[in-house]
């Protein structure tokens, strides 16, 4: 079910510029909402209505991020504001900023991710930091961040 849902979300997403993946946690959260039949129908509005009824704002934000990452930024900004200690939400928001070319915002969010956080959040943090460091020519910082992303 996980693979079917992931493939279908990638197929219907409107953003085709760069690779974009969400955490396994986000996809599993969608599965818990029993959303697969609705997503397979490719009716985006009905899927969003269904998620609204479920009152699962994270699942809705994940779905919206697959459909339109630039519009999903507001969803994850609300989530991180309501849950300031949740590094998973911060990592997802940082990815959205990064994918939408808002590198300063992405870097600011990654600085707020705790080094004792879950491996996924730390990997996102260091991956984004390595890309940003590379873009400004700081190869030492880039290689250090890249090696931390792999741990």
C-alpha positions, -999 to +999 in steps of 0.1 A: +000+000+000+029+023+008+045+020-026+011+024-044+003+055-025+038+070-030+039+063-067+005+078-072+012+109-053+044+114-073+024+109-105-003+135-097+019+162-083+020+194-102+055+203-093+079+187-117+110+208-112+131+188-087+128+155-069+106+158-039+101+132-012+084+133+021+092+113+050+079+077+055+061+091+085+041+114+063+031+087+038+022+063+067+000+091+082-019+093+049-024+055+049-038+057+084-064+081+071-076+053+047-072+077+019-058+054-009-091+048-028-098+086-028-063+094-040-065+068-067-096+085-081-073+115-088-100+139-074-078+164-056-107+185-042-125+154-028-092+142-013-087+175+005-123+175+017-118+140+031-087+150+049-105+181+064-131+158+078-104+136+094-090+167+112-055+155+105-037+187+096-004+169+091-018+144+066-035+173+047-002+193+047+017+162+033-009+157+006-008+194-003+030+193-005+028+166-031+002+184-051+016+219-048+047+225-026+046+263-028+011+264-014+019+238+013+044+261+029+016+279+048+003+246+061+037+236+075+043+271+089+011+267+109+021+232+120+055+244+132+040+274+150+015+251+168+042+225+175+075+244+180+093+213+194+084+190+165+115+187+144+098+165+118+075+194+109+105+218+108+123+194+085+093+192+061+090+230+061+127+234+054+124+210+024+095+231+011+114+263+014+144+247-002+125+233-032+108+266-037+142+284-038+139+301-004+173+291+007+176+317+036+143+305+050+153+269+047+186+275+064+169+294+092+145+265+099+173+239+098+192+259+125+162+253+147+163+215+143+178+199+174+209+178+169+193+151+191+162+149+169+151+120+148+175+108+121+152+120+093+150+156+106+188+156+111+195+142+076+173+169+061+190+196+081+225+185+071+215+178+035+201+213+030+231+229+049+255+210+026+237+222-006+237+258+007+273+257+017+282+244-018+263+272-035+284+298-017+316+279-023+322+268+013+334+233+004+347+224+039+313+232+055+295+214+027+316+182+031+311+183+069+274+187+066+271+160+039+290+136+061+267+144+090+236+138+068+248+103+061+250+093+098 
